[in-house]
Amino acid sequence: MALRGQAMPPRVVLAELLTVAPGGRDGYAGWVGAHKVIYDVGTGTSRAFDLGRDPREQHPLSAREAASLAAQLFVARDLAFAQPQ
């Protein structure tokens, strides 16, 4: 795409967070372009931040925006662990 002068799609980077300590929380964290999203497996909730405007992660994006970004993380996760056919 970039060779044709078009913008590249946002890059998705995914990290899996597994805890072993009592009371710990499992989840996923990832970056979609300039956005960071954290998904809590136990509660099924997401938090997201626009790191370009809020690099210190003080002002979370709306729940709707966070859910949309989390969905992109899940697509990346599913592709990463898909079995070749």
C-alpha positions as CSV (number, residue, x, y, z in Angstrom):
1,M,0.0,0.0,0.0
2,A,2.7,2.5,1.0
3,L,4.4,1.9,-2.3
4,R,1.3,3.2,-4.1
5,G,1.2,6.3,-1.9
6,Q,-1.6,5.0,0.3
7,A,-1.6,5.1,4.0
8,M,-0.7,1.9,5.8
9,P,-3.4,0.3,8.0
10,P,-2.8,0.7,11.7
11,R,-0.4,-1.9,13.1
12,V,-1.7,-4.2,15.8
13,V,0.7,-5.4,18.5
14,L,-0.7,-7.9,21.1
15,A,0.6,-9.0,24.5
16,E,-1.1,-11.7,26.6
17,L,-1.0,-11.0,30.4
18,L,-1.2,-14.2,32.5
19,T,-1.0,-14.0,36.3
20,V,0.0,-16.7,38.7
21,A,-0.4,-14.7,41.9
22,P,-3.6,-15.1,44.0
23,G,-6.1,-12.4,43.0
24,G,-4.2,-11.6,39.8
25,R,-6.0,-10.9,36.6
26,D,-5.5,-12.3,33.2
27,G,-6.0,-10.2,30.1
28,Y,-4.7,-8.8,26.9
29,A,-3.0,-5.6,26.2
30,G,-2.3,-4.2,22.8
31,W,-1.6,-1.3,20.6
32,V,-3.7,-0.4,17.5
33,G,-1.9,2.4,15.8
34,A,-1.6,5.2,18.5
35,H,-4.2,3.6,20.8
36,K,-3.5,1.3,23.7
37,V,-6.2,-1.1,24.8
38,I,-6.3,-3.4,27.9
39,Y,-8.8,-6.2,28.1
40,D,-9.6,-7.9,31.4
41,V,-10.6,-11.5,30.9
42,G,-12.2,-11.8,34.3
43,T,-14.6,-8.9,33.9
44,G,-14.9,-8.9,30.1
45,T,-14.2,-5.1,30.1
46,S,-11.8,-3.0,28.1
47,R,-10.0,0.3,28.7
48,A,-8.4,2.2,25.9
49,F,-6.2,5.3,25.6
50,D,-5.1,7.6,22.8
51,L,-1.4,7.7,23.4
52,G,-0.9,10.5,20.9
53,R,-3.1,12.9,22.9
54,D,-2.8,11.2,26.3
55,P,0.7,9.6,26.7
56,R,0.3,9.2,30.4
57,E,-3.0,7.3,30.1
58,Q,-4.9,9.7,32.3
59,H,-8.1,10.0,30.2
60,P,-9.7,6.7,29.0
61,L,-11.6,6.6,25.8
62,S,-15.3,5.8,25.9
63,A,-16.4,2.2,26.5
64,R,-17.6,2.0,23.0
65,E,-14.3,3.0,21.5
66,A,-12.5,0.6,23.9
67,A,-14.7,-2.3,22.8
68,S,-14.1,-1.5,19.1
69,L,-10.3,-1.5,19.7
70,A,-10.5,-4.7,21.7
71,A,-12.3,-6.4,18.8
72,Q,-9.3,-5.5,16.6
73,L,-7.0,-7.1,19.2
74,F,-9.1,-10.3,19.2
75,V,-8.9,-10.5,15.4
76,A,-5.1,-10.2,15.6
77,R,-5.0,-12.8,18.4
78,D,-7.1,-15.3,16.5
79,L,-5.0,-14.8,13.4
80,A,-1.8,-15.3,15.4
81,F,-3.0,-18.6,16.8
82,A,-4.8,-19.9,13.7
83,Q,-3.7,-23.3,12.5
84,P,-2.6,-23.5,8.9
85,Q,-5.0,-25.4,6.7
